[in-house]
């Protein structure tokens, strides 16, 4: 089996409202869509969701790299994912989300060729996945109202964006805990927004609100600072922006810098590297979460398949599509009341609505 054609599309999806975190605001999901076709008439779909404040990528840089990756893959065996990643080389470090798009498309084809849904192809078994949902930065009152709406619709886990002034962040957390009561699990995500002293002060002041964990309280490059926060915080620490590659995972383990990992396909370069990180975490006795940026249900489905294949991944943050004003995906994971259900069709089990596809700008 060989790859005979690869299509690249500008995959623009409007948001219901701007998404604000401590290091930047996103006004739309300006993604890149990949369609890989083989001479066996199998089609694999992939999606890149560049998030400039975190990965440094843009839609245009992703498209430019996609052209190079297309040249690497045309005429090659789609099942040789490891060979593709080796040949992509340093492109993975600088452009992880577009590499992830190609990677998940190849895994989509592999699952179809085997006649298995991807979670089963990866050695897992189907299970319902409980995800959190995110309240992005706003006033305490508006965030509390949003969180109460999430809880009323069936979500039992809520993630709160913080990372600004510690007193304001505490007010946000207090308002949300009061609004949702004790029945909801709460985690917080500072997105590198605090200094080490601010993080320690903030987390100690937030202990009373029963926070499950805090994501990336300090700068991604400050592993010693992250370790110090972990040592002095009453709330467990999860590495997010500090964790892109399997090499980062090993460095974090050696540093003793965190209690949990946040694995994102858009940061690590796709399914294969996500599995590597999950295995490093399991060997180090570190539990993990699979997270997301603002991708559609296409890429989120790939992430959910990974979670279903790895028992050490115990948290899910796969809610990016809930901010989208439209849903262009056919099939894929279904989210109802905070619970994700995966399809049992071979591969990812997704496609893109042909009517939506016709409107997209093709490279």
C-alpha positions in Angstrom: 0.0 0.0 0.0 1.3 3.4 -1.0 0.2 7.0 -0.5 -1.0 8.5 -3.8 -2.3 11.9 -2.8 -2.3 14.3 0.2 -4.6 17.3 0.3 -3.9 20.3 2.6 -6.7 22.7 3.6 -6.9 25.9 5.7 -9.3 24.7 8.3 -10.9 27.8 9.9 -13.5 27.3 12.5 -15.1 30.3 14.2 -15.4 30.4 18.0 -18.5 31.4 20.0 -16.4 33.9 21.9 -12.6 34.7 22.2 -10.7 32.2 24.4 -8.5 34.0 26.9 -5.7 32.6 29.0 -2.9 34.3 31.0 -0.4 34.4 28.0 -2.7 35.3 25.2 -6.2 35.3 23.5 -7.4 33.2 20.6 -10.2 34.6 18.4 -10.7 31.6 16.2 -9.5 28.0 15.6 -7.3 28.6 12.6 -6.4 25.0 12.0 -4.9 22.9 9.1 -6.7 19.9 7.7 -4.9 16.9 6.2 -6.4 14.3 3.9 -4.2 11.4 3.0 -5.3 9.0 0.3 -3.8 5.6 -0.5 -3.8 3.4 -3.6 -6.0 1.0 -1.6 -8.7 3.7 -1.5 -8.2 4.2 2.3 -8.4 7.8 3.4 -6.8 9.1 6.6 -7.8 12.5 8.2 -5.6 14.7 10.4 -5.8 18.1 12.0 -3.3 20.6 13.3 -4.4 23.2 15.8 -1.5 25.8 16.1 -1.7 27.8 19.3 0.9 30.6 19.0 1.1 31.6 22.6 2.1 28.0 23.5 3.7 26.3 20.5 4.8 29.3 18.5 3.2 28.0 15.4 0.7 29.7 13.1 -1.6 28.4 10.4 0.7 29.8 7.7 3.8 28.2 9.1 1.9 24.9 9.5 0.9 25.1 5.9 4.4 25.7 4.7 5.7 22.7 6.7 2.8 20.6 5.5 4.1 21.1 1.9 7.4 19.6 2.9 5.9 16.7 4.8 3.7 16.0 1.8 6.8 15.7 -0.3 8.3 13.3 2.2 5.2 11.0 2.2 3.9 10.8 -1.4 4.6 7.3 -2.7 5.6 5.9 0.7 4.1 3.2 2.9 1.5 4.9 5.2 2.0 2.3 7.9 5.6 3.3 8.5 4.8 6.0 11.0 8.1 5.6 12.8 10.0 6.1 9.6 8.0 9.3 8.9 8.7 10.8 12.3 12.4 10.1 12.0 12.5 11.8 8.6 10.5 14.7 9.9 13.3 15.2 12.3 13.6 18.7 13.8 10.3 19.7 12.2 8.6 18.0 15.1 10.3 20.3 17.6 9.4 23.5 15.8 6.0 22.5 14.3 4.5 19.8 16.5 0.9 20.3 15.6 1.2 19.9 11.8 3.4 16.8 12.4 0.6 15.5 14.7 -1.9 16.0 11.8 0.0 13.8 9.5 0.8 11.3 12.3 -2.9 10.9 13.2 -3.9 10.6 9.5 -1.4 7.7 9.2 -2.7 6.0 12.3 -6.3 6.5 10.9 -5.2 4.5 7.8 -3.4 1.9 9.9 -6.6 1.2 12.0 -8.6 1.0 8.8 -6.2 -1.4 7.2 -6.4 -3.6 10.3 -10.2 -3.3 10.4 -10.0 -2.0 14.0 -10.9 1.2 15.8 -7.7 3.0 16.8 -8.0 2.4 20.5 -8.2 -1.3 19.8 -5.4 -1.2 17.3 -3.3 0.4 20.0 -4.1 -2.4 22.4 -6.8 -0.7 24.5 -10.5 -1.4 25.1 -13.5 0.8 24.7 -14.5 2.8 27.8 -16.4 5.9 28.5 -14.1 8.9 29.2 -15.0 11.6 31.6 -13.7 15.0 30.5 -13.5 18.3 32.2 -14.6 21.6 30.6 -12.8 24.9 30.8 -13.8 28.3 32.1 -11.4 30.8 30.5 -10.3 34.1 32.0 -13.0 36.6 32.8 -14.4 38.4 35.9 -15.1 36.1 38.9 -18.8 36.6 38.5 -18.8 35.7 34.8 -16.6 32.7 35.3 -18.8 31.5 38.2 -21.9 31.8 36.0 -20.2 29.9 33.2 -19.1 27.1 35.6 -22.6 26.8 37.1 -23.9 26.3 33.6 -21.3 23.6 33.0 -22.3 21.8 36.2 -26.0 22.1 35.3 -25.4 20.4 31.9 -23.8 17.4 33.6 -20.1 18.1 33.8 -18.6 16.9 37.0 -15.1 18.3 36.4 -14.3 22.0 35.7 -11.0 23.5 34.8 -10.5 27.2 35.7 -8.0 29.4 34.0 -5.9 31.5 36.4 -2.4 32.9 36.2 -2.9 36.6 36.7 -2.9 38.5 40.1 -3.1 35.8 42.8 -5.8 37.7 44.7 -8.0 38.0 41.6 -7.3 34.3 40.8 -8.4 33.4 44.4 -11.5 35.4 44.0 -12.3 33.5 40.8 -11.8 30.2 42.5 -13.9 31.2 45.5 -16.8 32.3 43.3 -16.7 29.2 41.2 -16.6 26.8 44.2 -19.5 28.6 45.7 -21.5 28.4 42.4 -20.9 24.7 41.7 -20.9 23.4 45.3 -18.9 20.5 46.5 -20.1 18.0 43.9 -17.7 19.2 41.1 -14.0 18.5 40.9 -12.0 21.6 40.2 -8.6 22.0 38.7 -6.8 25.2 37.8 -4.4 26.2 35.0 -2.0 29.1 35.3 -0.5 28.7 31.8 2.9 29.9 33.2 1.4 33.1 34.5 2.9 33.2 38.0 6.4 33.7 39.4 7.6 31.1 41.8 6.7 33.2 44.9 3.3 34.1 43.4 2.6 30.5 42.7 3.4 29.3 46.2 1.4 32.1 47.8 -1.6 31.6 45.5 -1.7 27.8 45.9 -1.5 27.9 49.6 -4.3 30.4 49.7 -6.4 28.1 47.4 -6.0 24.9 49.4 -9.4 25.4 51.1 -11.2 25.1 47.8 -10.2 21.5 47.3 -8.3 21.8 44.0 -7.3 18.5 42.3 -4.2 19.9 40.6 -2.6 23.0 39.1 -1.3 23.0 35.6 2.0 24.8 34.7 2.1 27.4 37.5 5.4 28.9 36.3 7.4 29.4 33.1 7.9 26.4 31.0 11.7 26.7 31.0 12.0 26.9 34.8 12.1 23.3 35.9 13.9 24.2 39.1 11.1 26.7 39.9 8.5 24.1 39.1 10.1 21.7 41.4 10.2 24.3 44.2 6.5 25.1 43.7 5.8 21.3 43.8 7.8 21.0 47.1 5.9 23.9 48.8 2.4 23.6 47.3 -0.4 21.8 49.1 -1.9 21.3 45.6 -0.4 18.7 43.2 1.5 20.1 40.2 0.9 19.1 36.6 3.5 19.9 33.8 1.9 21.2 30.6 3.9 23.8 28.6 7.1 22.3 30.0 6.2 19.0 28.4 6.4 18.7 24.6 8.6 15.7 23.7 9.5 12.3 25.3 12.9 14.0 26.1 11.1 16.6 28.1 9.2 13.9 30.0 12.5 12.3 31.0 13.9 15.6 32.1 10.9 16.3 34.2 11.1 12.9 35.9 14.8 13.4 36.6 14.1 16.9 38.1 11.3 15.7 40.3 9.4 18.7 39.0 5.8 17.5 38.9 3.2 15.1 40.1 1.3 14.7 36.8 1.9 15.1 33.0 -0.4 16.8 30.5 0.0 15.1 27.2 -1.2 17.0 24.1 -1.0 15.6 20.6 -0.6 19.2 19.4 2.5 19.6 21.5 4.2 16.3 21.1 3.7 15.6 17.4 0.9 13.1 17.5 -0.2 9.7 18.6 3.2 7.9 18.5 5.0 10.4 20.7 2.0 10.7 23.0 2.2 6.9 23.6 6.0 7.3 24.3 5.3 10.0 26.9 2.6 7.9 28.5 5.0 4.9 28.8 7.7 7.1 30.4 5.1 8.4 32.8 3.9 4.9 33.7 7.5 3.8 34.3 8.1 6.7 36.6 4.8 6.2 38.4 3.4 9.5 37.2 -0.2 9.7 36.2 -1.2 11.7 33.1 -3.9 13.7 31.4 -4.6 14.0 27.7 -5.3 17.6 26.9 -6.1 19.8 23.9 -5.9 23.3 22.4 -9.0 24.4 20.4 -9.1 21.6 17.9 -12.3 20.1 16.4 -13.7 16.7 17.2 -11.4 15.2 14.6 -8.2 15.7 16.5 -10.0 15.3 19.9 -11.1 11.9 18.7 -7.5 10.9 18.1 -6.6 12.0 21.6 -9.5 10.1 23.1 -8.3 6.9 21.3 -4.9 7.4 22.9 -6.5 7.7 26.4 -8.6 4.6 25.9 -5.4 2.7 25.0 -3.4 3.8 28.1 -4.5 2.9 31.7 -2.0 5.4 33.2 -3.9 8.3 31.6 -6.5 9.0 34.2 -7.6 12.6 33.4 -9.1 14.1 30.2 -9.3 17.7 29.1 -10.9 17.2 25.7 -13.4 20.1 25.4 -11.8 22.3 22.7 -14.7 21.9 20.3 -17.3 23.1 22.8 -16.2 26.7 22.0 -16.7 26.2 18.3 -19.6 28.0 16.6 -19.9 25.2 14.0 -19.1 21.5 14.0 -17.7 20.3 10.6 -16.9 16.7 11.7 -18.9 13.6 10.8 -18.6 10.7 13.2 -15.9 10.7 15.8 -16.3 11.0 19.5 -19.6 12.1 21.0 -19.7 14.3 24.2 -22.8 14.2 26.4 -23.0 15.5 29.9 -19.2 15.4 30.4 -18.8 11.9 29.1 -17.0 11.0 25.8 -18.0 7.9 23.8 -15.8 6.7 21.0 -16.9 5.2 17.7 -16.2 1.5 16.9 -15.6 2.0 13.2 -12.1 1.3 11.9 -9.4 3.9 12.4 -10.3 7.2 13.9 -13.9 6.8 12.8 -14.2 10.4 11.5 -14.6 12.4 8.3 -15.3 16.0 7.4 -18.6 17.3 6.2 -18.3 17.5 2.4 -20.3 20.7 2.3 -17.9 22.3 4.8 -14.9 20.9 3.0 -16.0 22.5 -0.3 -15.8 25.9 1.4 -12.2 25.5 2.6 -9.2 27.0 0.9 -7.0 24.2 -0.5 -3.3 24.4 -0.8 
